Amino acid sequence: HLEHQGLDNIAASESRHMESVKTLLDRYGVDDPVAADAGIGDFTDLEIRTLYTQLVALGSQSRTEALKVGVTIEEKDIADLEESLAATEHADITQVLENLLSASENHLAAFSRLLTR
């Protein structure tokens, strides 16, 4: 099924992105904000934890709502990445952020296409 394959590709892409960011965290000696023993949705930041809970509740309502949640997440990611790009001068960080931005733009387009079906 094409839709399922597309969503699997997005999930695999997100996993690779987390590895890229982890490499930068290690390189710059920054603590990983994702605890090794943290469960799904277990965020230390209250704002992110609240947003996660709200989006899971919305996305659980229907396929359409789940796709809308995907759009919301990618739009937030894009805004955060653009802000981070403006704040860094490190070439390696810029490269990773630009890759993440490009992927988020592709994911946003994929979720938007699925919503119109």
C-alpha positions in Angstrom: 0.0 0.0 0.0 1.6 3.3 -1.2 0.4 5.4 1.7 1.8 3.0 4.3 5.1 2.9 2.5 5.3 6.7 2.4 4.7 6.9 6.1 7.3 4.2 6.7 9.8 6.2 4.7 9.1 9.3 6.8 9.6 7.3 10.0 13.0 5.9 8.7 14.0 9.4 7.7 13.3 10.7 11.2 15.4 8.0 12.7 18.4 8.9 10.5 17.9 12.6 11.5 18.0 11.8 15.1 21.3 10.0 14.5 22.7 13.1 12.8 21.7 15.4 15.6 23.1 12.9 18.2 26.5 13.1 16.3 26.4 16.9 16.7 25.5 16.7 20.4 28.4 14.4 21.0 30.8 16.5 18.9 30.0 19.6 20.8 29.7 18.0 24.3 26.0 18.8 24.7 23.9 16.5 26.9 21.3 14.5 24.9 17.9 15.9 26.0 16.4 12.5 25.3 17.1 10.2 28.2 18.1 6.7 27.3 15.4 5.3 29.5 12.7 7.8 28.4 9.6 6.3 27.1 7.5 7.4 24.1 6.1 10.9 24.9 8.3 11.2 28.0 9.6 14.8 27.5 11.3 16.9 30.2 10.1 20.1 28.6 6.5 20.8 29.8 5.5 22.7 26.6 6.7 19.8 24.3 5.1 17.2 26.6 1.7 19.1 26.5 1.9 19.6 22.7 2.7 15.8 22.3 -0.3 14.8 24.4 -2.6 17.2 22.4 -1.4 16.0 19.0 -1.6 12.3 19.9 -5.2 12.9 21.1 -6.1 14.7 17.8 -4.2 12.2 15.6 -6.0 9.3 17.3 -9.4 10.5 16.1 -9.1 9.6 12.4 -6.8 9.2 9.5 -7.5 12.7 8.4 -6.7 14.1 11.8 -3.5 12.0 12.0 -2.4 13.5 8.7 -3.2 17.0 9.9 -1.1 16.3 13.0 1.7 15.3 10.6 1.3 18.7 8.8 1.4 20.6 12.1 4.5 18.8 13.3 6.4 19.4 10.0 5.3 23.1 10.0 6.7 23.5 13.6 9.9 21.6 12.7 10.4 24.0 9.7 9.9 27.1 11.8 12.3 25.7 14.5 14.9 24.7 12.0 14.8 28.1 10.2 15.3 29.8 13.6 18.2 27.5 14.4 19.8 28.1 11.0 19.7 31.8 11.6 21.5 31.4 15.0 24.5 29.2 14.0 27.7 29.9 12.2 29.1 26.4 12.4 29.3 24.7 8.9 28.6 21.2 10.2 25.5 22.3 12.2 24.3 24.3 9.2 24.6 21.3 6.9 22.6 19.1 9.3 20.0 21.7 9.8 19.6 22.3 6.0 19.3 18.5 5.5 16.6 18.4 8.2 14.8 21.4 6.7 14.8 19.8 3.3 13.4 16.6 4.7 10.7 18.4 6.7 9.6 20.3 3.6 9.4 16.9 1.7 7.5 15.4 4.6 5.1 18.3 4.7 4.4 17.9 1.0 3.8 14.2 1.5 1.3 14.7 4.3 -0.4 17.5 2.3 -0.7 15.2 -0.7 -2.2 12.4 1.5 -4.7 14.8 2.9 -6.1 15.6 -0.6 -6.8 11.9 -1.4 
